[in-house]
Amino acid sequence: MDQIADYSANTQSKEASAFAGPKPKSDWRKRLRRDRMLYMLLVPVVIYFVLFKYAPLFGEVMAFKNYRLADGIWNSPWVGLQQFRKLFTSRDFWLILRNTLLLNLYILVFAFPVPIALAIMLNELRKEWYKRLLQNLLYIPHFMSWIVLGSIVIALLSPSTGIVNALLKLVGLEPIYFMASTFWWPVAFIGSSIWREAGFGTILYLAAMASIDSHLYEAAAMDGARKWRQIWHVTLPGIRSTVAILLVLQMGRMMDVGFEHIYALQNSTVTAVSEVISTYVYKRGIVGLQYSYTTALGLFQSVVSLILVVTVNRLIRAMGERGLW
């Protein structure tokens, strides 16, 4: 009887669909006219990406040429992989690659978890005015230029007038030349990075925590879970997908520390630990006019970053989380 009922239902659905006629094709022109104002909002974004992301890709051809200003890009002679051979046989390349990876590894280990911890602590605050005040204070450094923040960091760590060394003298310790030490300079770099970005980085995590069902906390409390258990079993699983996506994005920046931050704190005495790809490209490419050589370095940097993003995204998806795609 069940088979007869199923057959009858299928027959009726086929007859109904045949009576209704063919499905109308989606009228994209009608949707475009209806939502034209929304699509207009995309125009500045599209223009930005075309001008600053896609158009510069044509300049990557310089990596395979001996670029000369007088000849231009297209008239400069082809040299094949000569710039890459020159790059990979240079001792400077391995130094800047090591420094770039090490500083990004320090950021991943020490700076990446800080916004998560800050967001959890802010989420547990019950006085709304106090929470808003702390958030505003934490967000302020993000909107300041690295040149300004770098000057503040250098002043704070000055061996003669800095407040940090003044406190060290009060407890009987010798002053430390933080910005001239190959050991303390990376510490100052990571500390200043946390100071500027940790507070602003809590925004996405707080938004993810706001979407967690409050009944989960109530159920955990009824089961006897204290605050730490609630954080471990409810809050952290609730923001796990956000952490995974931001981790993928962070891995995409493993080959790029940035320029302003490094340049604001860098000096000649710590070049062995502070010279990275971005500063090297500036000095050799823009100042030294070695455009083809630094273009080859930039292309290598982009390819490695793409490989890291794709690999980590696949690992995240294999672990059951939702990646970037």
C-alpha positions in Angstrom: 0.0 0.0 0.0 2.9 2.4 0.8 4.3 1.8 -2.7 1.0 2.5 -4.3 0.7 5.8 -2.3 4.2 6.9 -3.2 3.5 6.1 -6.9 0.3 8.1 -6.8 2.0 11.1 -5.1 4.8 11.1 -7.7 2.3 10.9 -10.5 0.3 13.8 -9.1 3.5 15.9 -8.7 4.5 15.3 -12.3 1.1 16.2 -13.6 1.1 19.4 -11.5 4.6 20.4 -12.8 3.5 19.6 -16.4 0.4 21.7 -16.0 2.4 24.6 -14.5 4.6 24.6 -17.6 8.4 25.2 -17.7 10.0 27.0 -14.8 10.6 30.7 -15.6 14.3 31.6 -16.0 15.7 33.9 -13.4 15.4 37.4 -14.6 18.8 38.9 -13.4 18.0 42.2 -15.1 14.9 42.6 -12.9 16.9 41.8 -9.8 19.6 44.2 -10.9 17.1 47.0 -11.3 15.4 46.2 -8.0 18.7 46.1 -6.0 20.6 48.7 -8.0 21.3 50.9 -5.0 22.8 47.9 -3.1 25.0 47.1 -6.1 26.1 50.7 -6.3 27.6 50.3 -2.8 30.0 47.7 -4.3 31.4 50.0 -7.0 34.0 51.7 -4.7 35.1 48.3 -3.5 35.4 46.9 -7.0 37.3 50.0 -8.1 39.7 49.6 -5.2 40.5 46.0 -5.9 40.9 46.6 -9.6 43.3 49.5 -9.2 45.3 48.3 -6.2 45.1 44.5 -6.3 44.6 43.3 -9.9 46.2 46.1 -12.0 49.6 45.8 -10.2 49.7 42.1 -11.2 50.8 43.1 -14.7 53.9 44.5 -13.1 55.0 41.0 -12.0 56.5 40.6 -15.5 59.4 42.7 -14.2 60.5 39.6 -12.2 61.5 38.0 -15.5 63.1 41.0 -17.0 66.1 43.3 -16.4 64.0 46.4 -15.9 65.4 49.7 -16.9 63.6 53.0 -16.4 64.6 54.3 -19.8 63.2 51.2 -21.6 60.0 50.7 -19.6 58.5 47.4 -18.6 57.7 46.0 -22.1 60.9 47.1 -23.8 63.3 45.9 -21.1 65.1 42.7 -22.0 63.9 39.3 -20.8 66.3 37.4 -18.5 64.1 34.4 -17.6 64.8 33.1 -14.0 68.0 35.1 -13.6 66.5 37.3 -10.9 65.3 34.3 -8.9 68.7 32.6 -9.1 70.3 35.8 -7.9 67.7 36.0 -5.1 68.1 32.4 -3.8 71.9 32.6 -3.9 72.0 35.8 -1.8 72.9 35.5 1.9 70.6 38.5 2.5 67.6 36.6 1.3 67.9 33.8 3.9 68.4 36.4 6.6 65.3 38.4 5.8 63.3 35.2 5.3 64.3 33.9 8.7 63.6 37.2 10.4 60.2 37.5 8.7 59.1 33.9 9.6 60.4 34.2 13.2 58.6 37.5 13.9 55.4 36.1 12.4 55.8 33.0 14.5 56.2 35.1 17.6 53.1 37.0 16.7 51.2 33.8 16.1 52.3 32.3 19.5 52.2 35.3 21.7 50.0 38.0 20.1 47.3 35.9 18.4 45.8 34.4 21.7 45.7 37.8 23.4 42.5 39.2 21.7 40.7 35.9 22.6 41.6 36.2 26.2 40.7 39.9 26.3 37.3 39.2 24.6 36.5 36.5 27.1 37.3 38.8 30.0 35.3 41.6 28.5 32.4 39.3 27.9 32.3 38.3 31.5 31.9 41.9 32.7 28.4 42.7 33.9 28.6 46.5 34.3 27.9 47.7 30.9 29.4 51.2 31.4 32.6 49.8 32.6 32.8 47.3 29.7 32.3 50.1 27.2 34.9 52.3 28.9 37.5 49.5 28.7 36.7 48.7 25.1 37.2 52.3 24.1 40.5 52.5 25.9 41.6 49.3 24.2 40.6 50.4 20.7 42.4 53.8 20.8 46.0 52.5 20.0 44.7 50.9 16.8 43.8 54.3 15.3 47.2 55.8 16.0 50.0 55.7 13.4 52.9 53.4 13.9 55.2 56.3 13.6 53.6 57.9 16.7 53.4 54.6 18.6 57.0 53.7 17.7 58.2 57.1 19.1 56.2 56.3 22.3 57.8 52.9 22.6 61.3 54.2 22.0 60.7 56.9 24.6 59.4 54.4 27.2 62.3 52.1 26.7 65.0 54.7 26.5 68.0 53.7 28.8 68.4 57.3 30.1 64.9 58.8 30.3 62.5 55.8 29.8 60.1 54.9 32.5 60.8 51.2 32.2 64.5 51.7 32.9 63.7 54.1 35.7 61.7 51.4 37.4 64.6 49.0 36.9 66.9 51.4 38.6 64.5 51.7 41.6 64.8 48.0 42.2 68.6 48.1 41.9 68.9 46.7 38.3 71.1 48.0 35.5 69.4 49.9 32.6 68.8 47.8 29.5 69.3 49.1 26.0 66.1 47.5 24.7 66.1 48.9 21.2 69.8 48.1 20.7 69.7 44.5 21.9 69.1 41.7 19.4 67.4 39.8 22.3 65.1 42.6 23.6 64.2 44.2 20.3 61.9 41.3 19.2 60.3 41.5 22.7 59.6 45.2 22.2 58.3 44.5 18.7 55.8 41.8 19.9 54.8 43.9 23.0 54.0 47.0 20.9 52.1 44.8 18.4 49.9 43.4 21.2 49.4 46.9 22.6 48.2 48.3 19.3 46.1 45.4 17.9 44.9 43.3 20.8 42.0 45.5 21.8 40.7 46.1 18.3 41.0 42.4 17.6 38.4 41.6 20.3 35.6 43.0 18.1 35.1 39.8 16.0 35.3 37.5 19.1 32.8 39.6 21.1 30.4 39.5 18.1 30.8 35.7 18.0 30.2 35.4 21.8 27.1 37.5 21.5 25.6 34.9 19.1 26.0 32.1 21.6 22.7 30.9 23.1 22.4 32.0 26.7 20.5 28.8 27.5 23.7 26.9 27.1 25.2 28.8 30.0 22.1 28.3 32.1 22.2 24.5 31.4 25.9 24.4 32.2 25.3 26.2 35.5 22.5 23.9 36.4 24.9 21.0 35.8 27.2 22.5 38.3 29.7 24.0 35.9 31.5 27.0 37.4 32.7 30.0 35.4 35.9 28.5 34.1 34.0 25.3 33.0 31.4 27.5 31.2 34.2 29.3 29.4 35.9 26.0 28.4 32.8 24.1 27.4 30.5 26.8 26.0 32.4 30.0 25.1 35.4 28.6 23.4 33.5 26.1 21.3 31.1 28.9 20.4 33.9 31.0 18.9 35.9 28.1 17.5 34.9 28.8 13.9 35.8 32.5 14.2 39.2 31.5 15.6 39.8 29.1 12.7 39.0 31.7 10.0 41.3 34.3 11.7 44.0 31.7 12.0 43.8 31.1 8.2 44.1 34.8 7.6 47.0 35.1 10.0 48.8 32.3 8.1 48.4 34.2 4.9 50.4 37.0 6.5 53.3 34.8 7.6 55.5 36.2 4.8 54.5 39.8 5.5 55.2 41.5 8.8 54.3 44.9 7.5 56.5 47.9 6.9 55.5 50.8 9.2 55.8 48.9 12.4 59.3 47.5 11.6 60.5 50.7 10.1 59.5 52.8 13.1 61.4 50.6 15.5 64.3 49.6 13.4 67.9 50.8 13.7 71.3 49.8 12.4 72.3 47.9 15.5 69.5 45.3 15.3 69.5 44.7 11.6 70.4 41.1 12.2 66.9 40.5 13.7 64.8 43.3 12.3 65.5 43.3 8.6 62.5 41.7 7.0 61.1 41.3 3.5 59.2 44.6 3.5 62.1 46.7 4.7 64.5 44.9 2.4 62.2 45.6 -0.6 62.1 49.3 0.3 65.8 49.6 0.6 66.9 47.5 -2.4 63.9 48.2 -4.6 62.8 51.8 -4.1 66.0 53.3 -2.7 68.4 51.1 -4.6 66.4 51.0 -7.8 66.6 47.2 -8.2 63.1 46.8 -9.3 63.3 43.5 -11.1 65.2 41.9 -8.2 62.7 43.0 -5.5 59.7 42.1 -7.8 61.0 38.6 -7.9 61.2 38.6 -4.1 57.6 40.0 -3.9 56.4 37.3 -6.3 58.0 34.6 -4.2 56.4 36.1 -1.1 52.9 36.0 -2.7 53.2 32.4 -3.9 54.3 31.1 -0.5 51.5 33.1 1.2 49.0 31.6 -1.2 50.3 28.0 -0.5 50.1 28.6 3.2 46.5 29.9 3.1 45.3 27.0 0.9 47.1 24.4 3.1 45.8 25.8 6.4 42.3 26.2 5.0 42.2 22.6 4.0 43.5 21.5 7.4 40.8 23.6 9.1 38.1 22.0 6.9 39.5 18.6 7.6 39.1 19.2 11.3 35.4 19.9 10.8 35.5 23.7 10.9 34.3 26.1 8.2 37.2 27.7 6.4 37.4 30.7 4.1 35.9 28.6 1.2 
